[in-house]
Structures are given as structure tokens and as C-alpha cells.
């Protein structure tokens, strides 16, 4: 049984004749990392915006741990979804220290719980000695880890990541990719990320979703989508 169930999701932008997402169905297990890939305009970002609560589909349902987030009669707002976000540009508060950026995600906890959570997160992302530094004093990889720590601090039911590696140079990208996967797996967090980079998907994800013009072309493990492509589009995408 899926920890996250997305059923028959359909979405159209008001200025478009075509659906940006059409009959999208996906089941995600607890602790699974899913990559959604495809060309520009395939619907990747639209899916992310729907799951995070920034867009509303005209049809479909989304369940997270048996709790309905989206249906014909239900729409849970962003702040009540239990969903964490890691943004492409990190989206750290420049006037906050590392410690303050992480604490922002758990500001409803008691002061003692906040301190304990921040300490645990700093240790998790190996930035224990950087708590008093500001974002401009950190490398791109370090900023990425702060963003991840802030998103994981409230223990989200689902972690969403938008092109998490696109701003990193090639050498750093490989290392951060490995680190990110290890951190997410160590917390048993269920995660979904979108990427235009097929290598990111194949190296990090347990399951890969290939989108083509708003429709699923194939869903499978990294090995399955490369070695047994469902159609010509998938075959060409991974060449």
C-alpha cells in the first residue's frame, strides 16, 4: 500500500488550451526517493507546485499517510500539509545565521526542543561548526545542506526538492548528490525531486518517473527505465 497516493491528477493553466498534467497516477512507499524527469514543459514543476499546495488541480486526489490533501471536496493549505521544500536557489534567509535558518522551520516548538532539533540537524548535515555563520559565508554545497536541514527539521511527511543539484559545479554535484541521498535515507524521509538531469535521477532515486507533455511515459527503477524503456521517447531520453 502506498504511503503517498496520487490518483488521476489533471491540471490546466488558465492561459493554456492543453493540460499541463494529464491522468497522472503514482504510488510512493515510505522512505522512497522518487525523481521526476522530462524535458522543459513536460509538467515536472507543475506536479511539484500541486503537491506543495501552490496550485489546485481540476481533477484528482492526493493522499499522504492515509490523509487526504487534495480531492473534489478537500484542499489542505500549504502550511498544514506536513511537506518540506528544498528550493533550487536554496532560499536561505541572508540575514539569518545557519542556526536561525534551521530554527525557522520549528519555531512553534519550545525553546528547548528548538535547540535540540537544531543541534541534531547540524550534526546530521555535518555543519556543527557553522551554526553562527551567514549564508554568504558558505559554499554552494553548504548552503544546500542548510536548506535540507531546515526542510527536514519539522520531520515532514514528504520532502519536495526542485532541481536540487542544478546550481552546483560538476565536482561538487557528485559529492552533494551522495550526501543528500545518505541524509534522506538515514531519516527514512519520503522524497520527490524534479530534475532535467537524467544522471541526477539515476544516481539518487529509487524510482524514476519520466514525463512527456504532461503524461507519464514510464515509471520504474533506474535500471528498468534505462535497460527496458517502455517506448521510443524514454529510450531517446536516456541516450
FILO-807946 format. One line per field, with one value per residue: residue in three letters; residue number from 1; x, y, z of N, C-alpha, C, O in turn. Coordinates in pm, whole numbers, padded with zeros to 5 digits. Layout:
! residues N
rest = ala; ...
nr = NUM; ...
n_xx = X; ...
n_yy = Y; ...
n_zz = Z; ...
ca_xx = X; ...
ca_yy = Y; ...
ca_zz = Z; ...
c_xx = X; ...
c_yy = Y; ...
c_zz = Z; ...
o_xx = X; ...
o_yy = Y; ...
o_zz = Z; ...
***
This chain:
! residues 239
rest = unk; unk; unk; unk; unk; unk; unk; unk; unk; unk; unk; unk; unk; unk; unk; unk; unk; unk; unk; unk; unk; unk; unk; unk; unk; unk; unk; unk; unk; unk; unk; unk; unk; unk; unk; unk; unk; unk; unk; unk; unk; unk; unk; unk; unk; unk; unk; unk; unk; unk; unk; unk; unk; unk; unk; unk; unk; unk; unk; unk; unk; unk; unk; unk; unk; unk; unk; unk; unk; unk; unk; unk; unk; unk; unk; unk; unk; unk; unk; unk; unk; unk; unk; unk; unk; unk; unk; unk; unk; unk; unk; unk; unk; unk; unk; unk; unk; unk; unk; unk; unk; unk; unk; unk; unk; unk; unk; unk; unk; unk; unk; unk; unk; unk; unk; unk; unk; unk; unk; unk; unk; unk; unk; unk; unk; unk; unk; unk; unk; unk; unk; unk; unk; unk; unk; unk; unk; unk; unk; unk; unk; unk; unk; unk; unk; unk; unk; unk; unk; unk; unk; unk; unk; unk; unk; unk; unk; unk; unk; unk; unk; unk; unk; unk; unk; unk; unk; unk; unk; unk; unk; unk; unk; unk; unk; unk; unk; unk; unk; unk; unk; unk; unk; unk; unk; unk; unk; unk; unk; unk; unk; unk; unk; unk; unk; unk; unk; unk; unk; unk; unk; unk; unk; unk; unk; unk; unk; unk; unk; unk; unk; unk; unk; unk; unk; unk; unk; unk; unk; unk; unk; unk; unk; unk; unk; unk; unk; unk; unk; unk; unk; unk; unk; unk; unk; unk; unk; unk; unk
nr = 1; 2; 3; 4; 5; 6; 7; 8; 9; 10; 11; 12; 13; 14; 15; 16; 17; 18; 19; 20; 21; 22; 23; 24; 25; 26; 27; 28; 29; 30; 31; 32; 33; 34; 35; 36; 37; 38; 39; 40; 41; 42; 43; 44; 45; 46; 47; 48; 49; 50; 51; 52; 53; 54; 55; 56; 57; 58; 59; 60; 61; 62; 63; 64; 65; 66; 67; 68; 69; 70; 71; 72; 73; 74; 75; 76; 77; 78; 79; 80; 81; 82; 83; 84; 85; 86; 87; 88; 89; 90; 91; 92; 93; 94; 95; 96; 97; 98; 99; 100; 101; 102; 103; 104; 105; 106; 107; 108; 109; 110; 111; 112; 113; 114; 115; 116; 117; 118; 119; 120; 121; 122; 123; 124; 125; 126; 127; 128; 129; 130; 131; 132; 133; 134; 135; 136; 137; 138; 139; 140; 141; 142; 143; 144; 145; 146; 147; 148; 149; 150; 151; 152; 153; 154; 155; 156; 157; 158; 159; 160; 161; 162; 163; 164; 165; 166; 167; 168; 169; 170; 171; 172; 173; 174; 175; 176; 177; 178; 179; 180; 181; 182; 183; 184; 185; 186; 187; 188; 189; 190; 191; 192; 193; 194; 195; 196; 197; 198; 199; 200; 201; 202; 203; 204; 205; 206; 207; 208; 209; 210; 211; 212; 213; 214; 215; 216; 217; 218; 219; 220; 221; 222; 223; 224; 225; 226; 227; 228; 229; 230; 231; 232; 233; 234; 235; 236; 237; 238; 239
n_xx = 00084; 00054; 00238; 00222; -00028; -00120; -00378; -00516; -00453; -00514; -00438; -00468; -00335; -00466; -00422; -00382; -00454; -00404; -00370; -00147; -00076; -00182; -00402; -00241; -00088; 00045; 00220; 00387; 00623; 00685; 00976; 01090; 01275; 01192; 01240; 01141; 01151; 01208; 01164; 01180; 00875; 00734; 00580; 00687; 00750; 00495; 00370; 00517; 00435; 00165; 00168; 00293; 00107; 00064; -00070; -00389; -00540; -00778; -00896; -00865; -00685; -00489; -00315; -00153; 00006; -00240; -00400; -00607; -00504; -00571; -00872; -01194; -01352; -01175; -00904; -00604; -00428; -00103; 00063; -00029; 00019; 00234; 00461; 00790; 01019; 01285; 01461; 01559; 01735; 01822; 01710; 01765; 01747; 01912; 01990; 01981; 02154; 02309; 02210; 01975; 01832; 01770; 01621; 01397; 01213; 01104; 00981; 00759; 00794; 00898; 01152; 01362; 01322; 01359; 01633; 01747; 01659; 01778; 02048; 02065; 02004; 02213; 02427; 02348; 02375; 02637; 02740; 02809; 02996; 02936; 02725; 02692; 02744; 02673; 02464; 02610; 02866; 02909; 02976; 02830; 02749; 02736; 02534; 02324; 02299; 02220; 01969; 01845; 01855; 01689; 01446; 01406; 01391; 01128; 01034; 00899; 00620; 00654; 00919; 00995; 01183; 01325; 01496; 01751; 02029; 02119; 02252; 02512; 02863; 03029; 03207; 03140; 02874; 02855; 02945; 02768; 02531; 02557; 02578; 02333; 02147; 02224; 02167; 01888; 01800; 01890; 01716; 01481; 01303; 01043; 01078; 01052; 01185; 01234; 01397; 01599; 01809; 01921; 02115; 02127; 01882; 01911; 02121; 02040; 01770; 01522; 01309; 01206; 01029; 00924; 00824; 00626; 00511; 00312; 00212; 00264; 00537; 00685; 00730; 00966; 01241; 01579; 01742; 01550; 01427; 01634; 01741; 01515; 01332; 01006; 00906; 00981; 01033; 01128; 01353; 01512; 01543; 01716; 01952
n_yy = -00121; 00223; 00486; 00745; 00846; 00926; 01004; 01003; 01272; 01588; 01887; 02223; 02521; 02854; 03010; 02837; 02593; 02326; 02047; 02069; 01865; 01531; 01282; 01171; 00927; 00784; 00590; 00600; 00461; 00454; 00624; 00614; 00745; 00949; 01043; 01287; 01332; 01496; 01678; 02039; 02193; 01961; 01908; 01874; 02077; 02170; 01952; 01952; 02198; 02151; 01942; 02072; 02262; 02501; 02516; 02420; 02127; 02047; 01809; 01501; 01321; 01338; 01163; 01150; 00946; 00819; 01039; 01273; 01514; 01650; 01654; 01620; 01754; 01850; 02050; 02088; 02348; 02500; 02535; 02343; 02093; 01929; 01910; 01936; 02167; 02198; 02434; 02539; 02756; 02754; 02939; 03054; 03260; 03558; 03729; 03577; 03353; 03028; 02858; 03000; 02995; 02721; 02689; 02832; 02665; 02521; 02683; 02674; 02499; 02435; 02636; 02477; 02240; 02341; 02411; 02157; 02024; 02180; 02136; 01859; 01853; 02004; 01836; 01618; 01708; 01764; 02018; 02127; 02311; 02546; 02699; 02970; 03112; 03307; 03281; 03388; 03332; 03073; 02783; 02675; 02407; 02379; 02561; 02431; 02207; 02329; 02423; 02176; 02073; 02258; 02199; 01934; 01949; 01986; 01729; 01631; 01478; 01442; 01521; 01768; 01854; 02093; 02081; 02014; 02001; 02168; 02413; 02361; 02304; 02060; 01876; 01920; 01861; 01579; 01489; 01613; 01502; 01233; 01275; 01397; 01195; 01002; 01135; 01175; 00909; 00818; 00935; 00821; 00954; 01031; 01123; 01346; 01458; 01698; 01709; 01814; 01674; 01369; 01205; 01279; 01178; 00900; 00835; 00903; 00838; 00593; 00530; 00624; 00867; 00936; 01209; 01320; 01575; 01628; 01378; 01051; 00875; 00655; 00462; 00346; 00155; 00291; 00114; -00027; 00172; 00247; 00009; -00125; 00043; 00185; 00292; 00473; 00739; 00737; 00576; 00739; 00957; 00872; 00826
n_zz = 00000; -00083; 00066; -00012; -00227; -00548; -00747; -01065; -01147; -01280; -01448; -01560; -01688; -01673; -01896; -02102; -02356; -02349; -02123; -01849; -01684; -01711; -01629; -01419; -01228; -00936; -00695; -00389; -00173; 00184; 00281; 00033; -00245; -00506; -00840; -01071; -01406; -01723; -02032; -02074; -01992; -01962; -01741; -01492; -01295; -01250; -01124; -00883; -00776; -00734; -00543; -00333; -00272; -00402; -00638; -00774; -00878; -01140; -01133; -00952; -00689; -00390; -00147; 00167; 00379; 00445; 00477; 00333; 00109; -00121; -00295; -00455; -00273; -00087; 00020; 00148; 00300; 00226; 00461; 00634; 00543; 00607; 00455; 00334; 00179; -00053; -00221; -00554; -00559; -00302; -00113; 00140; 00434; 00412; 00618; 00840; 01060; 01011; 01211; 01284; 01046; 01026; 01258; 01198; 01073; 01279; 01465; 01623; 01823; 02168; 02330; 02424; 02281; 02026; 02030; 02064; 01834; 01630; 01687; 01640; 01366; 01257; 01314; 01161; 00897; 00896; 00976; 01215; 01315; 01198; 01280; 01352; 01129; 00832; 00534; 00309; 00375; 00323; 00116; -00201; -00178; 00101; 00163; 00038; 00203; 00442; 00364; 00325; 00588; 00719; 00594; 00674; 00949; 01074; 01053; 00804; 00630; 00365; 00151; -00075; -00361; -00570; -00857; -00719; -00754; -00951; -00935; -00869; -00922; -01134; -00995; -00725; -00738; -00769; -00520; -00336; -00420; -00339; -00062; -00001; -00063; 00125; 00368; 00351; 00338; 00587; 00762; 00697; 00533; 00307; -00025; -00306; -00605; -00868; -01183; -01459; -01530; -01624; -01511; -01242; -01156; -01200; -01029; -00771; -00713; -00607; -00756; -01080; -01259; -01578; -01759; -02033; -02212; -02017; -01954; -01811; -01922; -01847; -01550; -01322; -01178; -01167; -01318; -01468; -01633; -01796; -01909; -01998; -02164; -02197; -02427; -02734; -02673; -02405; -02439; -02607; -02439; -02238; -02372
ca_xx = 00000; 00137; 00241; 00167; -00105; -00165; -00474; -00586; -00430; -00525; -00421; -00454; -00317; -00578; -00387; -00341; -00558; -00364; -00341; -00006; -00068; -00299; -00421; -00116; -00107; 00173; 00221; 00522; 00638; 00753; 01121; 01134; 01314; 01139; 01282; 01053; 01235; 01145; 01209; 01113; 00734; 00676; 00487; 00761; 00732; 00352; 00347; 00574; 00352; 00040; 00195; 00328; -00012; 00063; -00164; -00502; -00581; -00924; -00942; -00764; -00671; -00357; -00316; -00024; -00009; -00385; -00466; -00637; -00458; -00645; -00979; -01301; -01407; -01070; -00777; -00529; -00336; 00041; 00125; -00084; 00037; 00343; 00550; 00910; 01064; 01423; 01448; 01671; 01831; 01842; 01610; 01800; 01733; 02051; 02019; 01978; 02265; 02273; 02126; 01846; 01763; 01715; 01521; 01276; 01119; 01048; 00963; 00643; 00837; 00953; 01291; 01449; 01306; 01422; 01779; 01779; 01636; 01881; 02173; 02056; 02008; 02350; 02510; 02304; 02430; 02780; 02770; 02808; 03084; 02897; 02594; 02687; 02779; 02564; 02467; 02712; 02995; 02908; 02983; 02702; 02715; 02699; 02401; 02230; 02278; 02140; 01833; 01795; 01835; 01569; 01328; 01390; 01376; 00993; 01001; 00788; 00575; 00706; 01019; 00994; 01305; 01320; 01629; 01839; 02173; 02145; 02341; 02641; 02956; 03030; 03274; 03060; 02746; 02865; 02959; 02644; 02431; 02575; 02548; 02189; 02079; 02256; 02095; 01745; 01780; 01915; 01598; 01365; 01212; 00993; 01119; 01030; 01253; 01227; 01527; 01614; 01933; 01892; 02215; 02082; 01773; 01960; 02215; 01982; 01634; 01480; 01208; 01214; 00909; 00955; 00707; 00631; 00394; 00209; 00172; 00371; 00589; 00726; 00772; 01042; 01370; 01679; 01784; 01439; 01400; 01748; 01759; 01388; 01246; 00870; 00875; 01091; 01064; 01213; 01480; 01589; 01571; 01830; 02070
ca_yy = 00000; 00342; 00588; 00859; 00801; 01032; 00938; 01071; 01415; 01666; 02031; 02310; 02663; 02932; 03068; 02728; 02503; 02189; 02013; 02060; 01728; 01458; 01145; 01135; 00832; 00741; 00544; 00611; 00393; 00527; 00622; 00604; 00868; 00946; 01151; 01314; 01393; 01523; 01800; 02162; 02193; 01826; 01902; 01847; 02185; 02175; 01848; 01999; 02307; 02091; 01867; 02167; 02340; 02631; 02507; 02331; 02054; 02047; 01673; 01412; 01309; 01314; 01119; 01138; 00866; 00797; 01168; 01336; 01653; 01706; 01575; 01706; 01835; 01876; 02113; 02125; 02458; 02474; 02529; 02233; 01968; 01846; 01891; 02020; 02209; 02242; 02511; 02539; 02861; 02733; 03022; 03081; 03400; 03607; 03799; 03476; 03259; 02889; 02812; 03068; 02943; 02589; 02706; 02891; 02558; 02458; 02793; 02650; 02414; 02506; 02680; 02362; 02149; 02407; 02396; 02016; 01993; 02247; 02064; 01731; 01879; 02047; 01715; 01534; 01759; 01785; 02161; 02163; 02424; 02659; 02746; 03116; 03175; 03353; 03213; 03436; 03280; 02929; 02738; 02632; 02278; 02400; 02624; 02325; 02124; 02408; 02417; 02042; 02064; 02336; 02127; 01809; 01976; 01959; 01589; 01632; 01351; 01437; 01623; 01804; 01925; 02150; 02088; 02037; 01999; 02243; 02528; 02313; 02265; 01915; 01801; 01933; 01797; 01436; 01467; 01653; 01403; 01119; 01320; 01422; 01066; 00939; 01206; 01146; 00769; 00799; 00983; 00748; 01054; 01009; 01242; 01355; 01574; 01713; 01741; 01800; 01598; 01226; 01142; 01302; 01084; 00762; 00815; 00932; 00789; 00453; 00519; 00735; 00895; 01015; 01281; 01369; 01659; 01617; 01240; 00960; 00787; 00531; 00463; 00225; 00174; 00342; 00007; -00060; 00275; 00252; -00118; -00171; 00159; 00147; 00346; 00541; 00864; 00704; 00528; 00855; 01045; 00821; 00803
ca_zz = 00000; -00095; 00171; -00085; -00343; -00638; -00836; -01174; -01133; -01404; -01423; -01678; -01659; -01727; -02026; -02191; -02406; -02319; -01983; -01811; -01631; -01758; -01577; -01350; -01118; -00878; -00557; -00334; -00044; 00291; 00273; -00106; -00314; -00642; -00929; -01185; -01509; -01851; -02096; -02032; -02031; -01951; -01627; -01367; -01197; -01218; -01023; -00758; -00725; -00686; -00420; -00227; -00238; -00470; -00750; -00747; -00998; -01162; -01105; -00895; -00543; -00333; -00007; 00234; 00501; 00461; 00499; 00204; 00092; -00234; -00356; -00506; -00163; 00012; -00020; 00268; 00264; 00227; 00593; 00712; 00468; 00655; 00341; 00337; 00046; -00079; -00344; -00649; -00522; -00158; -00045; 00279; 00474; 00416; 00744; 00947; 01066; 00981; 01322; 01277; 00928; 01058; 01364; 01139; 01040; 01401; 01560; 01709; 01934; 02284; 02310; 02448; 02166; 01911; 02043; 02044; 01692; 01551; 01711; 01569; 01222; 01224; 01314; 01050; 00769; 00918; 00979; 01356; 01346; 01112; 01324; 01364; 01001; 00747; 00405; 00216; 00419; 00296; -00024; -00255; -00119; 00241; 00162; 00003; 00323; 00537; 00313; 00353; 00733; 00753; 00545; 00749; 01093; 01126; 01022; 00709; 00573; 00228; 00117; -00217; -00399; -00704; -00920; -00603; -00784; -01075; -00913; -00821; -01028; -01158; -00888; -00604; -00766; -00742; -00375; -00270; -00457; -00249; 00075; 00010; -00059; 00253; 00474; 00338; 00374; 00730; 00837; 00642; 00478; 00172; -00100; -00450; -00663; -01013; -01241; -01604; -01547; -01610; -01424; -01104; -01129; -01197; -00918; -00639; -00692; -00606; -00862; -01175; -01338; -01697; -01810; -02171; -02242; -01914; -01930; -01770; -02028; -01780; -01409; -01292; -01112; -01262; -01410; -01558; -01736; -01889; -01980; -02058; -02187; -02237; -02559; -02802; -02603; -02290; -02493; -02654; -02325; -02161; -02457
c_xx = 00088; 00126; 00188; 00096; -00155; -00252; -00534; -00574; -00432; -00518; -00403; -00436; -00424; -00550; -00348; -00461; -00531; -00344; -00191; 00024; -00196; -00298; -00295; -00148; 00029; 00153; 00365; 00525; 00707; 00904; 01177; 01173; 01273; 01190; 01181; 01135; 01155; 01197; 01134; 00969; 00665; 00577; 00554; 00731; 00586; 00318; 00397; 00486; 00218; 00062; 00228; 00212; -00021; -00026; -00272; -00542; -00732; -00982; -00829; -00758; -00526; -00374; -00173; -00046; -00157; -00462; -00486; -00591; -00537; -00751; -01084; -01352; -01302; -00952; -00708; -00428; -00190; 00094; 00076; -00062; 00142; 00441; 00668; 00956; 01212; 01422; 01576; 01779; 01858; 01743; 01638; 01779; 01873; 02090; 02010; 02107; 02216; 02176; 01985; 01765; 01697; 01603; 01388; 01170; 01052; 01018; 00842; 00677; 00884; 01099; 01388; 01443; 01369; 01573; 01822; 01766; 01744; 02014; 02175; 02069; 02148; 02444; 02477; 02368; 02576; 02820; 02771; 02891; 03046; 02770; 02581; 02721; 02653; 02576; 02579; 02852; 03009; 02925; 02844; 02656; 02671; 02561; 02293; 02197; 02199; 01993; 01768; 01765; 01710; 01442; 01300; 01358; 01235; 00946; 00883; 00749; 00627; 00803; 01016; 01118; 01298; 01460; 01739; 01988; 02213; 02242; 02482; 02732; 02971; 03091; 03191; 02928; 02749; 02869; 02828; 02531; 02436; 02536; 02398; 02112; 02101; 02177; 01946; 01715; 01796; 01797; 01470; 01258; 01171; 01017; 01084; 01104; 01236; 01363; 01521; 01733; 01908; 01990; 02178; 01976; 01824; 02048; 02150; 01853; 01622; 01385; 01215; 01082; 00950; 00826; 00731; 00501; 00279; 00162; 00291; 00410; 00632; 00755; 00848; 01168; 01468; 01723; 01675; 01422; 01513; 01755; 01631; 01294; 01111; 00835; 00996; 01132; 01159; 01350; 01569; 01630; 01697; 01952; 02181
c_yy = 00125; 00435; 00720; 00804; 00922; 00967; 01035; 01224; 01483; 01814; 02106; 02454; 02744; 02988; 02962; 02644; 02358; 02168; 02011; 01925; 01656; 01315; 01092; 01046; 00785; 00698; 00543; 00545; 00483; 00512; 00615; 00743; 00855; 01067; 01163; 01391; 01412; 01652; 01921; 02161; 02059; 01812; 01879; 01952; 02199; 02073; 01894; 02106; 02254; 02022; 01961; 02257; 02474; 02633; 02405; 02259; 02061; 01908; 01594; 01416; 01285; 01276; 01108; 01067; 00856; 00925; 01236; 01481; 01724; 01606; 01673; 01802; 01879; 01948; 02161; 02234; 02422; 02445; 02413; 02096; 01874; 01812; 01987; 02050; 02246; 02307; 02511; 02640; 02864; 02813; 03038; 03229; 03459; 03673; 03705; 03394; 03120; 02836; 02872; 03022; 02809; 02601; 02759; 02784; 02493; 02563; 02775; 02559; 02499; 02541; 02562; 02266; 02209; 02387; 02253; 01977; 02053; 02175; 01932; 01749; 01921; 01927; 01626; 01577; 01800; 01933; 02214; 02284; 02550; 02729; 02898; 03187; 03214; 03287; 03258; 03387; 03130; 02901; 02697; 02500; 02290; 02465; 02521; 02239; 02198; 02406; 02283; 02025; 02139; 02263; 02000; 01832; 01948; 01815; 01579; 01493; 01330; 01552; 01644; 01886; 01967; 02165; 02106; 02044; 02094; 02359; 02489; 02277; 02113; 01835; 01802; 01859; 01648; 01408; 01499; 01556; 01284; 01156; 01335; 01292; 00998; 01002; 01172; 01003; 00746; 00844; 00913; 00844; 01016; 01136; 01230; 01477; 01577; 01756; 01730; 01710; 01450; 01156; 01160; 01199; 00942; 00734; 00827; 00856; 00638; 00426; 00644; 00745; 00983; 01075; 01326; 01443; 01634; 01477; 01155; 00871; 00653; 00561; 00335; 00258; 00233; 00237; -00022; 00044; 00285; 00125; -00168; -00052; 00119; 00193; 00423; 00669; 00838; 00658; 00643; 00946; 01002; 00786; 00900
c_zz = 00000; 00024; 00115; -00208; -00421; -00744; -00937; -01167; -01270; -01371; -01554; -01631; -01733; -01866; -02131; -02236; -02365; -02169; -01960; -01748; -01669; -01705; -01510; -01231; -01068; -00734; -00507; -00196; 00057; 00277; 00132; -00160; -00460; -00720; -01043; -01288; -01638; -01908; -02040; -02083; -02019; -01835; -01494; -01259; -01156; -01110; -00887; -00695; -00673; -00552; -00304; -00188; -00305; -00594; -00714; -00876; -01017; -01142; -01041; -00744; -00505; -00187; 00044; 00367; 00541; 00495; 00363; 00204; -00016; -00278; -00407; -00398; -00061; -00052; 00107; 00230; 00288; 00367; 00678; 00647; 00528; 00545; 00353; 00196; 00047; -00217; -00426; -00608; -00371; -00073; 00104; 00308; 00492; 00547; 00865; 00943; 01025; 01085; 01312; 01156; 00957; 01160; 01308; 01110; 01160; 01507; 01651; 01827; 02052; 02256; 02326; 02330; 02040; 01914; 02012; 01897; 01604; 01565; 01633; 01417; 01177; 01219; 01195; 00919; 00783; 00909; 01122; 01392; 01269; 01160; 01329; 01234; 00923; 00609; 00311; 00253; 00389; 00147; -00070; -00195; 00026; 00251; 00129; 00125; 00430; 00494; 00340; 00502; 00775; 00711; 00626; 00897; 01146; 01104; 00926; 00662; 00433; 00208; -00034; -00249; -00545; -00760; -00815; -00635; -00897; -01057; -00869; -00939; -01029; -01044; -00760; -00619; -00730; -00592; -00302; -00300; -00362; -00106; 00096; 00021; 00076; 00368; 00471; 00380; 00525; 00816; 00792; 00590; 00336; 00092; -00248; -00501; -00814; -01064; -01393; -01636; -01521; -01516; -01277; -01066; -01111; -01077; -00781; -00612; -00683; -00722; -00949; -01252; -01456; -01750; -01953; -02200; -02146; -01882; -01890; -01887; -01971; -01633; -01383; -01215; -01214; -01364; -01513; -01669; -01837; -01974; -02049; -02079; -02244; -02377; -02613; -02729; -02486; -02336; -02537; -02539; -02251; -02247; -02421
o_xx = 00185; 00017; 00118; 00153; -00223; -00204; -00595; -00673; -00362; -00583; -00335; -00510; -00467; -00642; -00290; -00557; -00624; -00305; -00115; 00137; -00305; -00206; -00248; -00224; 00117; 00079; 00455; 00439; 00777; 00955; 01299; 01112; 01313; 01185; 01141; 01182; 01050; 01266; 01035; 00944; 00550; 00500; 00486; 00692; 00556; 00246; 00329; 00465; 00163; -00015; 00194; 00215; -00107; -00055; -00249; -00576; -00806; -01104; -00712; -00818; -00451; -00440; -00084; -00110; -00193; -00578; -00390; -00633; -00567; -00722; -01064; -01391; -01337; -00907; -00748; -00350; -00158; 00162; 00133; -00118; 00139; 00497; 00649; 00936; 01258; 01387; 01685; 01898; 01908; 01696; 01545; 01792; 01946; 02207; 02028; 02162; 02096; 02073; 01886; 01642; 01583; 01501; 01282; 01050; 00955; 01028; 00824; 00597; 00906; 01161; 01484; 01546; 01425; 01634; 01921; 01850; 01797; 02085; 02275; 02136; 02196; 02529; 02566; 02409; 02633; 02917; 02738; 02861; 03118; 02714; 02472; 02727; 02544; 02684; 02637; 02946; 03109; 02892; 02752; 02538; 02579; 02481; 02184; 02082; 02120; 01903; 01650; 01662; 01633; 01342; 01184; 01305; 01222; 00830; 00778; 00831; 00643; 00775; 01033; 01154; 01268; 01535; 01814; 02066; 02331; 02306; 02562; 02686; 02930; 03032; 03174; 02877; 02655; 02805; 02784; 02446; 02333; 02469; 02344; 02023; 02008; 02126; 01886; 01617; 01725; 01780; 01362; 01138; 01253; 00980; 01085; 01088; 01224; 01436; 01448; 01757; 01878; 01954; 02196; 01981; 01785; 02049; 02198; 01829; 01701; 01381; 01229; 01031; 01005; 00731; 00842; 00395; 00163; 00079; 00404; 00326; 00618; 00799; 00801; 01199; 01444; 01740; 01704; 01404; 01491; 01772; 01638; 01187; 01102; 00744; 01100; 01250; 01259; 01452; 01689; 01737; 01774; 02045; 02288
o_yy = 00132; 00459; 00795; 00725; 01009; 00884; 01135; 01295; 01443; 01862; 02060; 02503; 02706; 03012; 02994; 02628; 02278; 02261; 01957; 01876; 01713; 01238; 00983; 01084; 00750; 00762; 00493; 00571; 00577; 00400; 00610; 00844; 00761; 01180; 01064; 01501; 01351; 01728; 01905; 02134; 02045; 01717; 01866; 01918; 02233; 02104; 01877; 02106; 02309; 02040; 01931; 02323; 02555; 02740; 02314; 02326; 02080; 01892; 01618; 01502; 01220; 01347; 01062; 01122; 00881; 00918; 01255; 01561; 01843; 01488; 01794; 01915; 01940; 01913; 02262; 02213; 02328; 02345; 02386; 01996; 01754; 01703; 02106; 01971; 02317; 02243; 02486; 02612; 02963; 02763; 03036; 03314; 03413; 03675; 03748; 03368; 03099; 02776; 02800; 03012; 02785; 02532; 02734; 02811; 02419; 02535; 02851; 02543; 02619; 02483; 02550; 02216; 02137; 02351; 02230; 01906; 01987; 02155; 01898; 01671; 01878; 01917; 01565; 01493; 01862; 01969; 02330; 02353; 02650; 02810; 02951; 03310; 03161; 03243; 03175; 03399; 03069; 02985; 02685; 02483; 02220; 02428; 02524; 02203; 02137; 02389; 02276; 01969; 02090; 02264; 01963; 01743; 01891; 01783; 01525; 01402; 01217; 01667; 01549; 01976; 01886; 02252; 02204; 02089; 02099; 02401; 02576; 02227; 02045; 01736; 01699; 01801; 01598; 01315; 01423; 01531; 01239; 01078; 01292; 01278; 00942; 00931; 01143; 00977; 00666; 00797; 00943; 00819; 00973; 01245; 01122; 01587; 01473; 01829; 01647; 01673; 01410; 01060; 01069; 01140; 00873; 00622; 00768; 00813; 00564; 00317; 00756; 00646; 01091; 01004; 01366; 01382; 01621; 01459; 01181; 00801; 00549; 00670; 00226; 00374; 00224; 00268; -00039; 00008; 00327; 00132; -00244; -00047; 00029; 00138; 00435; 00704; 00909; 00696; 00645; 01006; 01085; 00722; 00897
o_zz = 00075; 00076; 00183; -00284; -00367; -00822; -00901; -01181; -01362; -01278; -01645; -01546; -01841; -01944; -02234; -02161; -02350; -02097; -02042; -01758; -01659; -01731; -01541; -01142; -01147; -00659; -00575; -00112; 00021; 00262; 00114; -00124; -00529; -00671; -01103; -01261; -01658; -01840; -01968; -02200; -02061; -01831; -01392; -01148; -01042; -01016; -00786; -00574; -00577; -00458; -00189; -00084; -00269; -00647; -00635; -00974; -00920; -01135; -01070; -00680; -00578; -00111; -00027; 00457; 00656; 00537; 00288; 00287; -00005; -00297; -00402; -00427; 00040; -00160; 00167; 00137; 00361; 00390; 00784; 00691; 00502; 00541; 00379; 00104; 00136; -00317; -00375; -00621; -00318; 00029; 00186; 00220; 00580; 00583; 00979; 00836; 01007; 01052; 01329; 01164; 00918; 01151; 01364; 01121; 01144; 01627; 01746; 01919; 02038; 02168; 02250; 02284; 01957; 01813; 01942; 01842; 01515; 01466; 01570; 01350; 01072; 01131; 01134; 00839; 00693; 00843; 01148; 01490; 01275; 01087; 01311; 01230; 00946; 00571; 00241; 00174; 00424; 00063; 00011; -00164; 00069; 00336; 00186; 00147; 00502; 00577; 00374; 00538; 00858; 00783; 00645; 00963; 01254; 01132; 00961; 00656; 00387; 00244; -00111; -00174; -00633; -00717; -00821; -00551; -00934; -01153; -00835; -01041; -00934; -01000; -00696; -00523; -00668; -00544; -00216; -00215; -00311; -00037; 00197; 00105; 00133; 00454; 00574; 00450; 00584; 00928; 00843; 00603; 00256; 00136; -00306; -00448; -00878; -00997; -01447; -01751; -01408; -01448; -01197; -00957; -01018; -01026; -00684; -00499; -00742; -00778; -00898; -01304; -01437; -01782; -01990; -02212; -02187; -01793; -01930; -01944; -02036; -01598; -01418; -01190; -01334; -01482; -01632; -01786; -01951; -02096; -02145; -02018; -02328; -02440; -02547; -02724; -02470; -02278; -02507; -02541; -02205; -02198; -02481
***
